[in-house]
């Protein structure tokens, strides 16, 4: 990404916003090409950045016309409110919330999988749910090579998906538990210290799936352009700070050998294959924390028939949900989409000429 | 169980031994009908019991002839050494280790499922692996009602399965982590504080499964007398003290409605069904800690076809691995087996007449 690009991080003091700034700092993106937008009460505070500091600003779209790309690290309600204002200013919007993920006019993109969905005239691009990104990064290569009939996935999700307040709740509750005190819970519906519990997202009484599980199903089907793909998720919170783990069983269309499956995963972009023969108790979410690649290990045949090949394989995957599961994926989208815009100079005016034509209708997910 | 029965708890100061004493105390079993056997270095110490105390003794089979039933809360090596000595004294042995679980002469029993395996002349009875007990308690009722084609299970296992030292490691490591200190790990191959990791049991390079997963497969097939049952386990440790959780997908032989599956589980012995419509984020391992029943909730159809019935259902199960997963199941076996012995007075002399005929050959699991 050229230094001359100006980013606005909307929600710069949240868990994902902080991670986006950390990645930009690692890339040595110049401080005067970053705008840090926060809630009103944080405006004016200094946010450390690469040995320097950013001054937090209130959101005012009129003041952001010089911004090339805004990363919305906000909740869905805020995203729905601010995205159209930014689009009207000609700003490319990458939204990390669920607000636009099922709008057919908004691409939902994991760059390693469906970068082709990006168009020069895209004005809003949706970043998928963190669990979906991690799941598909590990299973899409197998789908491309052997076809994919079915995914069964049980998640072990870090608390950071519920924001910085959740990390704080985990730490304070754990501290209390070690002293045999019980600290009440506010962020989560269950105690998170030394406990695990079904994901807290909205429960659908009709299907019995919670919101996180529904996102995995619907977003995976959209990203893979396979509306009938069978996905059976069970989403669970664990007392881990920021990387998600997943126990995955895939059923392939074509039989494959273990060597073929391992080679496929070892060559896949964004993934790092861990050899279980030398590291049978890896990967772990701590190993995945703070790094770009999603780790995949314990690759094995689920059935032990006499034939060498199988259609069913088990995987154990760990990925940093704040990084590849959120901020990194969003910045990778930004890189690609800004390049597309740069190579297609008429795209921006087109979006500005017809500002309302490109404003997606907010939908719930 | 009559008060006159005398129990010996072999390994009385370990995690399972302590739990067995706690259950006996809840049953108000008289203190003078319990013998607490520990390692040599603990001998002579006082072990609190129901407002009184037990004096820890070294193992000496000759001093245990008055014992009716010994609970072996020991590792497999110790169990192989002491079980034959106890059998020669006429003591009924319930072994919690893996030492005898695949000996065809030793019943492997979950009382709610295969109590019929117990025989009046049984001298050693094996208690199954904790994950196996919890898994089968939830899936056997469905198998009995609808047939069972396949089980996919991902575990979220408490550290207590690795003993009291593991609980201590979890607590000390967590305390250090909260102070941004790193405490090295001794019991586990990975840090357990704010982390999850593949189960630490012996890895089989040929299949890629670890020991815990192999136990679930082989013990489930033996207990259900279904040597070809398809079971695909992934076993993971989580930073929880003592109850295990499991994310389960079952494929039934016969289609069933959600109502039929829920009713089946709600009526099953040893299980407590949690209605997800009122408690969508339950059960949790904390809720399952210290209680007898295994909790099952989030019962839902895995596929959302047009038909009301399905062959595939997802479950979320939490059970106290020290209680139903170990000490409680062992004591339930003891109750049944001692009753069988009492009703069949010739069984005991028979065992004594031919002491060596009933000594199982130790095998590995």
Interface residues (C-beta under 8 A of the other chain):
Chain A: X152 X154 X156 X170 X171 X174 X175 X178 X189 X190 X191 X194 X195 X196 X197 X198 X199 X200 X203 X205 X207 X208 X209 X210 X230 X232 X234 X236 X238 X239 X240 X241 X245 X247 X249 X258 X276 X277 X280 X281 X282 X284 X285 X286 X297 X298 X299 X300 X301 X302 X303 X304 X312 X314 X316
Chain B: X152 X154 X156 X170 X171 X174 X175 X178 X189 X190 X191 X194 X195 X196 X197 X198 X199 X200 X203 X205 X207 X208 X209 X210 X230 X232 X234 X236 X238 X239 X240 X241 X245 X247 X249 X258 X276 X277 X280 X281 X282 X284 X285 X286 X297 X298 X299 X300 X301 X302 X303 X304 X312 X314 X316
